[in-house]
Each structure stands twice: as structure tokens, then as C-alpha cells.
Amino acid sequence: MTAPLISLTWTDDVTGRQGFLVVDRLVRGVSSGGLRMRPGCTLAEVTGLARGMTMKEALHYDPESRYVPLGGAKGGIDCDPRDPAAYGLLVRYLRAVRPYVESCWTTGEDLGLTQDLVDRAAAEAGLVSTVQAVYPLLDDEAAARARLADAFAVEVDGIGLDELAGGCGVAESVLTALDRAGVPYRGTRVAVQGLGTMGGATARFLDRAGLSVVAVADVEGTIANPDGLDVEALLAARDGYGTVDRSALRPADHRLPGDAWSATDAEVLVPAAVSYAITPANQARIRARWIAEAANMPVLPEAEALLAARGVTVLPDVVVNSATNAWWWWTLFGDIGADADGAFAHVRRSMRALLTLTLDRAERDGTTPRAAAHAVVADRLPVLAARFGSYRH
């Protein structure tokens, strides 16, 4: 595995906290990857996430699309987003990495940050946009920027289209796996860790498809109901960090410890919060048949090997949660418009095709879906290099 192209550690002169930027690869001089903020964030974590972004971009390569995959990158800040000093730290970080955002790194919300917050801090840091590095690649910059702004203004039942696109992709990945196994949606139980942007949207789409969401977890613990939770009520009771107001719970809803979600009697687990959530130590608790990685890197490799030996299939993050990133570029480049129905249809078609390709490859090679996704990327990188020159530079 080659080293990343750019790897930076920044220390804030006000708080002493650190931030990181890793550009794994560039395509046509540009990379893509969100910015996260969480206590304990490390350079190693951001490096792994940047490599994952390279894979996500390559997996979505379609020579017939206007969207041309970019390189992979990621940013991270070691701070609790609830800390009163967090916003000032975010502004100073963006000011420090401004030359990279202006030239080669397109970014947006990730764990701990909302797009509105990132946009506000970026403006304060003197940036035109967090995706301005890609503007020179657009045929009509003004039209593209207007299209993306219009798409961000779209809401569906009170939730922004930008927040829903990624969860639509995760849900479609789960539904594809169920269809392949001949498992009906109704009666299939789901537990979701994290009810933020990705977890909340995934829970909504799976609930509306007929699955039963029987447990969700946030920073205050797990909420469970074996007969199914009222997903819409929980979404309406969230704060900006995805924490549910417990006064909205029904009498039959149970409050359990934070780690109880992983041991839920459910066919599908959706870790949609933090990285490294499923470890060799706690994987034995899992009774599910599928784990859909809505978060980035939630299952440690050693845990995944033990799960596979028990017949648990991990649907990998580089495929499952890639629709968030792809939706931005499909919209900006003009493959889809500022229309929810059209966006969801495009996400569903693309994710179903991509997961089917991955699972077919896994069956053919006798390997895991993650290894199959890596193999698909290995096939596509030379194609990208041949079309766009050096993939690294």
C-alpha cells in the first residue's frame, strides 16, 4: 500500500488541539472527502478514511456519466463538537488548510459536523466554498453551483435532501442483500447505532420499506422496542447531534445501555456513528446476519474475520455509505437535478448495481464483500489512470 500524497498535522495555537488533513490521491488535481470532528480523532484514522474515499470514488466511475471520480482525501479535528471552543477551532482549522481547499481538497460534513456549520465556518475562514477546487472541472460553473444550491434547499418531510441521499444508499444496499437472500422486508428487524444524518435517514428508508427498526442508539444509550420503534417520532425528537429527547418515547420503548444495540435480536445491524465500534471483543454479542457499514470503518478487520467465520456478512462502508459523496458530484456535474424523486431513483439504481457487482465478485472469488470491493477498485484504477493520466498526481 502506497503512502498518501499529502499528510498534515496542524496544532491550534489557541487550544493546543490537533487537526489533520490527508490527501490519498488526486484525479485531475482534485480530491474529495469530508471533515469530521470527534474527541480522540487521530492521523491514522484520517489516513484510513482518505484511502476509503479513494476507493469510493473509483467504485462510482462510469464512463457514461458527467461525474468524473476524484481522488480521495479526509480531514479530522480532535475535539468534542459540543465543546464551546469547537466552532472557533473549526474556523481556525479551515483557515490553516485554506490553500488546500482552494486548490485540491473538496470537503463537507462528516461525523460531528453539519454542512450548515461547515459552510458557515468556511465563509468565516475566507473560503468561497468547501468544494471550490472542483469548479475548474465544470462545464458551466454558475449553472452547476445553482443546481447544487437548489438541491440543498430541497426537503422531504422535514429533512433535507442532502441528509437523506446517503441513508437512501445504505437502505438500498440492505434491501439488495435481502433480495439476494430471498428474505422479505416485512418482519426483518434492524438495529441502528447513531441517529444522526446517516443513521436517521437509513432508519427512515428501511422503516418505510417495511422493515422493523427495533433499536437505535445515541450518546445517551439504546432505545429498543421488539415490536418496532416509531421512527418518525424519534427523528422529530432529535437535537442537532442526533440525540433523542427521551420524553418522546412511548411506554413500551425500553431504555438500555449504550452498547445494547449490537446484541439486539435483529437480522440487520447498521453501525452509523463512530469508527471501530465492532471489535474482536464485542463481536461475539452480535446475532445479526448482516452488518451494513453506514459509518466509516466501524468494524475492525480482526472482528470482521471472526464474524465471517460465524456466517455474518459485513456490507462494506466503501460501497454502502458512498452515496452521500456521489450525490454531491452527480448533482454538481449534472447527472441529476435538484429533485428528490430523481435523486433517490438514481441513488437506488447506482447502489443496487454497485452492491450486486460487489457481492457477485465475492461469490465468484470465494471472499468477503470488502475484499471483493478492493478487487473491483484494483480493476478500475488502471482505467482511470489511462483516461486521466497519473492517478497519484
N, C-alpha and C positions, 0 to 999 in steps of 0.2 A: 504494500500500500504506500503510495507516494505521500510526501508531506504536503500540507496545504500551501497554496501560493502566498498567502498573507496570513500572519498570525500576530495579533497585537494584544498587549495587556496595558490598560490605562488605569492610573491611580488618581482618584479625585483629590484635589488639594484642599478641599473643604472638609470632607468626611473621612478621608482615608480609604473609602471603599473602592473596589476594583470593578472595572468593566472590561469586556473582551470583544474582539472582532476577529472572525476567521473567514477568509475567502478561500474556499477549497479549490474552485476552478472558475475560469471566465469563459464565456462564449461570446464572441464578437465584442470582447472587452467589458462584459457586464455579468453580474452575478445576482442571485435572488435568495433572500432568506430573512425571516422575521427577527425581531428583537424581543428577548424575554427579560423579565426581572423577577428574581426569586432569591431568598436568602440561601447562601451556600452554592450559588452558581460558580462553576469553575471553567478554566480554559479547556480542560479535557472534555467537559460536557459540550461546550460550544463547538469544539473541533469535530466531535462526533455528529452533532446536529448539522454542521455545514456539509459534511460528507453525505449525510442523508439527503440534504437539499440537492446536491449534485445528482443523486440517484432519482429523486422525484422529478426533476426537470427532464432528465434523459428518458424516463419512462413515459412521459407525455409527448414525446416527439412524434409528430405526424406531418409528413411531408406535404400533405394536402391542406394543412391549416395555415392561417396567417401567423398564429402564435409560434414563434421560434424559441425553443427552450434556451434558457440562460444557464450560466454556471451556478454553483451552489455556494452559499455563504450563511453566516449566522452571527447575531450579536447577543451579548448577555451582560447583565449587570447583577452583581452580588448585593442584593438589598431586598428587604421585605417591601412589596409595593404599597403596603398600608402604613409604612413609616412616614411620619410627617416630612422627613427630608427627602423622600423618594422623588418627588417631582423635580425639585431643583437639581438633584443628582442626574436625572434623566436629561434635563436640558443641557447640563454641562457635558455629559457624555456625548450627546448628539453634536454639540459644538466642537468637541475634540475630534470626532470622526467625520465631521462635515466634508472634508476633501474626498473621502471615500464614497459618501452618499452622493456627492455631486458628480463623481466620475465613474464609479464601478459597482457600487453596492445599492441595490434596491431593497427596501425593507418595509416592515409593517408590524402589526400587533402579533404578539405571541404570548406565552404564559405570563400572567401577572399584569399585562398591559392591554388596554383597549386601543383601537385605531384612533378614536377621537383624541385620546390622551397623547398618543404618539404624534399625531398631526399637530396638536397644539404646541407640544414641546419642540417639534421640528421647526415650526414657524418662529418660535421664540429664539431658537438657535440660529436663525438666519437662512434656513433652507426653503427653497421653492416648494419642494415636495419630497417625500421619502422615496419616490420612485423616479426621480428626475433623471437618473443615469440612463434610463431606457428610452427617454424621449428622442434622442437622435436616431433610434432604430425604427421609429414610427413613420408611416407614410404621411399621415396628417395629424400632427401633434395636437392641434387645437380640438379637432373632432374627437380624437381618442380621449383626451382629458375630459372633455364634456361628457362623453359616453360613460366614463368611469364615475364621474361625479354624479351623474343621473342614476347609475346603478346603486351607488352608496345611499342614495336618497330613498330607494325603494324599501318598503316594509311589508311584511306578510304577517298578519295577525299580531302586530305589535313588535315584531323582531326584524331587524334589518337584514336585507338580502345578503350582505357581506358576512353576517354572522351565521346565516343558515347554509350557505353553499358548502362549507366543509363538512357539516353534520349530515347534509344530504348525501355526500360522498361516502362517509362512514356507514351510514344506514344502508346505502345501496350495496356496499361491499358485504355487509352482513346478510342482506336478502339474497345476494348472489350465492353465497355459501350455503344458505338454507335451501335454495332452489336446486343446487347441485346434489345435495344430500336427500332431496325429496321430503324435507321437513316443512310442514305447514306453518304459516306465520302465526295464526291464532293458536294460542296455548304455549307458544315459545316464550320463555321468560328471560329477562335481561336485567343485569345489574350494571350501573354506570358509576364510575368513580370520577367525580368532578361534574358540576352542573354549570360551568362557565360557558363560554361561547361554543366550543366544540361539543362538550358533553350535553349541554342543554339542547342544542339543535339535533344532535343524534337521538336523544331521548324522544324529542317531539316526532321526528320522522318515523322512528320504529314504533312508537305508540300509535301513530296514525296509520301505519301499515298493518296493524292488528296484533303486534306483539305486546306482551305484558311486561311493563317496566316494574319490577318488584323491589328494587333497591337503588338508591342513589346516595352518594357520599359527598360531603363537603368538609370544610375545615372544622366544623363543629361535630362531625360524626356521621353515622349512616342512618338513613331513613328507610324503613322497609315495611312492606305490606305484601304478604304472599298472594293476596287476591288482586294486586296491582295498585300502583300509586296513581293519583290524579296528576299527571304530568303537567298539564296546562296550569293548574293551580300552583304547583311548585315553581314553575318558570316565572309566573307572575309575582311570586313572593321572594325572588332572588334580589340581592343587592348587586352592586357593580362588580363584586368579586366572585359571584356565583354562590354566595352563602344564602341558604333558605331561612326565612323567618319562621321559626318553629310554631308560631301562633297560627300559621296557616294549615297545620297538619290536622287530619281527621282523627277521630277517636281510635280507629283501627290501625293507624300508622304507628309503627314502633320506632323508638329512638334507640339505636345500638351504637357500640363503639366505632371509631373511625375506620378500623381495618375489617369490619364485619362484611363489607361489600364483597370482598374476594372469596369468602366462604359461603356466599348466598347459593341457595339451591336454585340455580338458573342454568339454562343452556348456553347463554352468551354473556361474556363479561366484556365491558367496554372501559378500559382504563383511559380516562380523558383528562387527566390532571398533570401529574408530575412524572418525570423520568425515573427509572429504576424502582418502580412501585412493586414489581413482582420479582422476587429474589429466590435463590435456591432454598432459603429458609422458610419462606411462606408459600411457595408454590404447591406444597402438598395439601394446603387447605382448599385449593380450587377444585370445584366439582363440575365446572362448565365443560362443554365440548368445543367451544370456540372462544378465542380471545381476539377482539378486534382492537388494534392499537390506534386509538384516536389521538392519544398523546404521542409525543416523540420519545422513543427509546424507553417505554415503560417496562418492558420485560428484559431482564438481564440474559445474556447468551447462555449462561450455565443453567438458568431456570428454564429457558426455552427448550434446551436439550432434555431436561427431566420431564417437562410437560409433553414433549413429542413422544417420549417413551411410554407415557401413560395414555396416548391417543388424543391429547388435546392439541388442536390446531391453532397456531398463532397466525392471524392475518396481519402481515407486517405493516408498520407505520409508513414506510416509503411508498406503499401503494394506498393503503386505507385512508390516510389523512391528507393525501396530496391534492384534493380538490380545492382546498382553500387557496393555495398558491396558484393553481391552474386557473381558477375562476378570475382572479385578478387579470391574468395575461390574456385569457380568452376574451375578456371584456375590453381591455385596453387595445389589443391588436385588432379587434373587430370580428372575432369568430362568433360572438354572441352580443346581444344588445342589453339595454337596461330594462329587462323584462324577466320577472320571476319565473313564469312558466317555461319560457325558453331556456333560461339558465338552468333550472332544475332538470329539464329534459336532457340538456347537453351533459350536465354532470352525471346523470344516471347512465346514459349511453356510454360515456367515456369510462366511468368507473367499473361498470359491468364488464366492458370489453377488457379493461386492464386487469381486473382480478381474475377473469376467466383465463386470460393468457398466462397469468402467473400460476394459477392452480393447475392448468393443463401442463405447464412446464414442470411443475413439481411432481405431478404424477408420472410424466414421461421419464424424468431423471431419477425418480425414487428419492426425492429430497424434500426439504421443508419449503413452504411458500417463500420464506425470506431468502433462502439460498437460490430459489428459482428467480426471484426478483433481481438478485445480484447478477444472475446469468443473463437475464434479459438486458440489463444495463450494459453488461460487458459486450453484448452483441451490438448495442446501439451506439456506444461511444465511438467506435471507428467510423460509423456512418456520419455522425455529427462532425467528427474531425475532418472527414473527406469533404464534407459540404461547406464547412465554415473555417477550415484551417485548423491550426493547433487548438485543441480543446483546452489545454492548460493555459495558454496565453491569449 
